[in-house]
Amino acid sequence: MAVVFDIWIPGSVQEILQISGLTLQTCLVFCTAFLLARFLLKRRLNLPPYPAGRVPVLGHLLALGRKPPLKLTAWRRQYGDVFTVRMGMEDVVVLNGYAAVKDALVDRSELFASRAENYMFDIIFDFGKDIASARWGTEFKQRKRFALAALKHLGMKVGTGSIQENIREEANSLRKRMTEYEERPFDVSNDLCVAVANVSCFMVFGKRYDYEDEEFRELAEAVVGVIDELGAGQIISVFPLLRFIPKINRTYKEVLKQNSKIYRQIWEEIARHRETLDRENPRDFLDLCLLELELQEKVDGLTEENVLYMTQNLFIAGMDTTTITLLWSLLFMTVNPDIQHKVQQELDAVVGEGLPALSHRSQLPYVNACLLEVMRIRPLLPFSNPHATTQDVKVMGFDIPKGTQVLPNLYSLHMDPAYWHDPGRFDPGRFLDVEGNVINKPDSFMPFSGGRRVCLGEQLARMELFLFFSTLLQSFTFKPPEGAPPPATDGYFTIALRPHPFQFCAIPR
């Protein structure tokens, strides 16, 4: 047996053994003892259990299938709220249910506020030079604080200086665009993407795009491509060496290709902003970043690369995520005409013929309830972005070592029958109290995650969702094409939960 191992081990390794005075047998004994000690230590640490289906090397990758949120939620019924899945050679602790997720993300947020290594995300954001994937620490906190202050300065707020009017203008432009289809069946996804992206582009770049703009179309396709391929390419994050294997590395190459288009567009905008920067009157997020680069007052060591990746975070999140949620909202209105009619009745009674405004929001409880129910039943990100522990912690009696990747399963919160009766049914009424008032923050509902890593643009997203949704429902009745079956409402998983492509007819009211 020793001869066989001697043949297999490379000559360089043999030389190391000879120099150190070790024999191969001694080395093997040492390794065996090390692995045994590590195994016994893990048992003593009382780690969360592994579900069945784990295989060597791959771990639970095959067992998770094509719909991981559903599989993890099913495992919850068998293994409890906290368990460990093996992703290749790495353990990932999964948190299910409101108690476990709230404990980690909200009640003890700093203990779970870091990010784990993820090769695909790290290669796109240069190993944490952005905000979303940055590890926990001073740099992350300064960047997020700066970005949040900048967005509020640019209008992510209610009242004086709000970006509300820009959103209303984009909603009105989208309404006019949809009228041009003259009640014919169409897919609204591209038009909706342009309208939503223009809000982010105005805040970040100080510009907007027309619906037929080829530059924007290419950029939008790149954003969607990056998000979808990131989901498909997570096998590369589990086994980074696969990026060198032809065919298997297709998704990796596609992510880099599409992401380079986003980089190029942002770099061009940074250069344009440098040429036209008015230091006394910053126009948008890039202007504020360029000023901070000069002053270095709020973010220590801020670089142009940080500006690139922070801008990329805002652009991708601001464009694709809100678009997907609005697509789901229009889809559920199309397949639930009674609910759609009730929304329109409330809008007619409160808003009348003018365009909806944020001042109407408190008077439209059913409209708000519909949006909340959409976010519950089809959470945009079924998993919160993976977290990592900043020190050794205990969760529901289990030991979680420092640096462990932790995956909050938000899908399990939103589909928990202990909190939501018949959770698979679309029912806005569950977000209304007995007096008909909207319940904005019920238990077991975290569509924007929570704690230190809560979505940076949550307030802007809520503003956009309300204004776009209410404007479109005030203006149109949405119906399936004549003779066509109702569109599917199950969706498909990438990183986000997307609806299948669908068409409807927008009938002017």
MOLINJO-V556264 format. One record per residue. RES is the residue in one letter. PSI is psi in whole degrees, 0 to 359 (999 if undefined). OMEGA is omega in whole degrees, 0 to 359 (none if undefined). NEAR is the number of other ideal C-beta (glycine too) atoms within 12 Angstrom. Layout:
# MOLINJO-V556264
res=<RES	RES>
psi=<PSI	PSI>
omega=<OMEGA	OMEGA>
near=<NEAR	NEAR>
This chain:
# MOLINJO-V556264
res=<M	A	V	V	F	D	I	W	I	P	G	S	V	Q	E	I	L	Q	I	S	G	L	T	L	Q	T	C	L	V	F	C	T	A	F	L	L	A	R	F	L	L	K	R	R	L	N	L	P	P	Y	P	A	G	R	V	P	V	L	G	H	L	L	A	L	G	R	K	P	P	L	K	L	T	A	W	R	R	Q	Y	G	D	V	F	T	V	R	M	G	M	E	D	V	V	V	L	N	G	Y	A	A	V	K	D	A	L	V	D	R	S	E	L	F	A	S	R	A	E	N	Y	M	F	D	I	I	F	D	F	G	K	D	I	A	S	A	R	W	G	T	E	F	K	Q	R	K	R	F	A	L	A	A	L	K	H	L	G	M	K	V	G	T	G	S	I	Q	E	N	I	R	E	E	A	N	S	L	R	K	R	M	T	E	Y	E	E	R	P	F	D	V	S	N	D	L	C	V	A	V	A	N	V	S	C	F	M	V	F	G	K	R	Y	D	Y	E	D	E	E	F	R	E	L	A	E	A	V	V	G	V	I	D	E	L	G	A	G	Q	I	I	S	V	F	P	L	L	R	F	I	P	K	I	N	R	T	Y	K	E	V	L	K	Q	N	S	K	I	Y	R	Q	I	W	E	E	I	A	R	H	R	E	T	L	D	R	E	N	P	R	D	F	L	D	L	C	L	L	E	L	E	L	Q	E	K	V	D	G	L	T	E	E	N	V	L	Y	M	T	Q	N	L	F	I	A	G	M	D	T	T	T	I	T	L	L	W	S	L	L	F	M	T	V	N	P	D	I	Q	H	K	V	Q	Q	E	L	D	A	V	V	G	E	G	L	P	A	L	S	H	R	S	Q	L	P	Y	V	N	A	C	L	L	E	V	M	R	I	R	P	L	L	P	F	S	N	P	H	A	T	T	Q	D	V	K	V	M	G	F	D	I	P	K	G	T	Q	V	L	P	N	L	Y	S	L	H	M	D	P	A	Y	W	H	D	P	G	R	F	D	P	G	R	F	L	D	V	E	G	N	V	I	N	K	P	D	S	F	M	P	F	S	G	G	R	R	V	C	L	G	E	Q	L	A	R	M	E	L	F	L	F	F	S	T	L	L	Q	S	F	T	F	K	P	P	E	G	A	P	P	P	A	T	D	G	Y	F	T	I	A	L	R	P	H	P	F	Q	F	C	A	I	P	R>
psi=<318	323	316	315	323	323	322	321	131	154	324	322	321	320	319	317	319	318	320	353	12	146	162	321	320	318	317	320	317	314	319	317	321	313	322	317	320	320	315	324	319	320	319	330	348	58	156	152	158	132	162	158	3	134	158	146	303	338	233	10	316	322	333	332	201	350	72	320	321	320	316	322	324	319	329	321	335	324	357	185	340	122	173	129	144	114	97	244	10	141	136	121	126	129	128	150	156	317	312	316	316	320	317	310	333	300	322	50	317	333	344	22	1	182	142	162	135	108	317	316	320	323	331	322	20	51	53	23	1	213	311	321	4	142	159	138	186	317	314	312	321	317	315	318	317	313	318	316	320	316	322	320	327	1	6	68	165	139	205	131	8	152	10	315	325	320	317	321	318	321	320	320	320	321	315	320	317	332	330	342	349	48	7	153	140	161	118	354	316	315	320	321	316	313	313	317	328	330	312	319	323	317	323	314	344	29	165	164	152	162	333	9	119	325	316	319	317	320	317	317	325	318	311	320	317	313	314	317	331	319	315	334	14	344	331	325	327	320	81	333	342	346	347	356	120	149	308	329	16	314	322	313	323	321	314	321	310	323	328	330	320	314	311	317	318	317	321	320	322	316	318	320	325	321	332	13	127	106	338	342	72	135	329	187	318	320	315	323	317	323	319	327	322	319	327	48	325	333	107	129	23	135	169	327	319	317	317	309	324	318	320	317	309	320	313	312	320	336	305	320	312	323	314	316	320	323	315	319	318	326	315	331	321	321	357	73	328	318	320	316	321	321	314	323	317	319	317	319	326	314	322	225	343	170	141	148	165	335	340	346	316	343	3	65	324	323	313	320	323	316	320	320	325	314	334	307	334	72	132	311	97	329	138	151	137	134	175	144	141	352	172	133	163	136	114	43	352	150	129	112	157	139	2	138	133	129	104	121	89	332	323	330	313	343	25	114	345	337	333	110	131	64	338	357	136	113	94	336	339	346	17	140	183	338	4	8	147	142	101	327	68	164	157	41	108	65	338	21	207	171	212	338	21	152	127	324	26	313	319	317	317	322	313	315	314	312	318	312	311	323	316	320	332	329	331	156	128	127	151	153	147	126	355	147	157	142	151	145	12	325	179	154	128	240	321	166	106	147	150	150	137	161	153	173	131	106	115	141	999>
omega=<180	179	180	180	179	179	186	185	180	181	182	179	178	179	179	180	182	180	182	179	181	171	179	180	178	180	180	178	179	181	180	179	179	181	179	179	179	179	181	178	179	179	182	179	179	179	178	184	173	171	175	177	180	178	180	177	184	183	182	186	181	183	181	176	184	180	184	180	180	181	180	178	176	178	179	182	183	188	178	186	182	175	185	171	181	179	188	181	184	176	175	179	181	177	181	174	188	184	183	183	179	179	183	188	186	187	179	191	185	180	182	193	181	177	176	175	177	192	183	177	183	181	180	183	176	172	169	178	180	174	188	184	181	176	182	179	184	182	178	184	180	180	182	178	179	182	180	178	180	180	177	177	183	172	179	182	177	179	183	180	180	176	183	185	176	179	180	178	178	178	179	177	178	178	179	179	182	177	182	179	173	175	176	177	177	176	188	192	182	179	179	179	180	183	181	182	181	176	179	181	178	181	186	185	185	181	175	182	172	184	182	184	184	178	179	181	179	180	179	178	179	180	179	180	180	183	181	182	174	178	181	186	182	175	178	177	179	180	186	181	178	179	178	185	180	181	179	183	182	182	179	180	181	177	180	180	181	181	179	178	178	177	184	180	181	178	178	179	177	179	179	180	178	183	187	185	171	188	180	184	178	187	190	184	180	176	180	177	180	176	179	176	180	188	183	183	189	182	182	174	179	180	176	178	175	179	178	186	175	178	178	176	184	183	181	182	183	184	192	187	180	178	182	180	177	175	178	182	179	177	181	173	181	183	178	185	179	179	177	180	180	176	182	177	180	179	180	184	186	188	183	185	179	179	177	178	180	178	178	192	182	181	184	183	183	175	178	180	178	180	178	179	175	181	178	189	178	180	183	177	181	172	166	176	185	177	173	182	180	173	176	181	173	177	179	176	180	179	178	182	176	178	180	175	182	184	175	181	182	178	181	177	188	181	183	181	176	180	186	178	180	190	180	181	178	185	179	182	180	177	177	177	185	179	178	178	183	176	188	186	178	174	177	180	183	184	180	186	183	176	185	183	179	183	182	185	183	183	178	180	179	177	181	181	182	186	178	183	183	178	182	180	175	189	188	164	185	182	173	175	181	176	181	177	177	180	180	182	182	179	177	187	161	164	176	174	186	170	172	177	181	176	171	174	177	183	180	181	none>
near=<10	14	10	9	18	19	12	13	19	12	12	10	17	19	12	15	22	17	10	14	9	18	16	24	16	16	23	19	14	17	16	14	14	14	14	14	14	17	14	12	15	22	13	12	23	19	28	35	26	25	28	16	22	25	15	11	15	20	25	33	27	21	23	34	16	16	20	31	39	25	32	41	34	25	32	34	20	17	27	25	34	40	40	35	42	31	34	29	17	29	33	43	45	49	49	46	36	31	26	38	42	31	29	47	35	29	19	26	27	22	28	42	34	33	33	32	24	34	29	36	38	26	27	38	36	21	20	30	31	36	41	40	37	35	30	30	19	15	28	33	23	24	40	32	22	33	42	28	22	37	40	25	22	35	31	36	22	22	14	10	15	26	36	32	20	31	41	31	22	40	38	27	29	39	32	22	28	37	21	17	25	13	20	17	22	25	24	38	30	27	37	43	38	32	45	47	46	41	49	48	38	33	43	44	35	25	28	25	30	19	26	13	19	12	22	31	21	20	38	37	26	35	41	36	29	40	39	27	30	38	32	26	36	33	30	33	34	30	25	25	16	23	25	13	16	10	11	18	25	19	29	33	25	27	38	25	22	31	35	22	28	36	30	20	34	36	22	21	33	33	18	20	31	21	13	20	24	16	17	8	12	24	28	37	45	42	33	38	42	32	29	32	28	19	16	17	15	25	32	19	16	29	22	25	24	34	39	33	38	45	44	44	40	47	44	45	43	40	46	40	44	44	40	39	44	44	44	42	45	45	36	40	41	36	26	30	20	17	29	36	20	26	42	32	20	31	37	23	17	25	29	14	11	17	29	38	29	32	20	27	29	16	23	36	30	34	43	36	34	43	41	39	38	40	44	40	38	39	39	43	37	40	40	43	40	38	44	36	35	28	19	17	32	22	38	25	17	31	25	39	27	19	25	38	35	45	46	46	45	42	43	42	43	41	34	31	18	19	23	28	13	14	25	19	19	31	25	34	25	26	30	25	14	7	8	18	16	28	24	20	16	24	20	31	30	41	39	32	40	32	25	30	37	26	38	37	41	27	25	42	37	30	38	45	44	47	44	45	49	43	39	46	44	36	30	33	26	40	27	26	22	13	9	16	13	22	29	20	28	22	30	23	31	31	37	36	38	32	36	20	18	31	27	37	26	36	26	18	24>
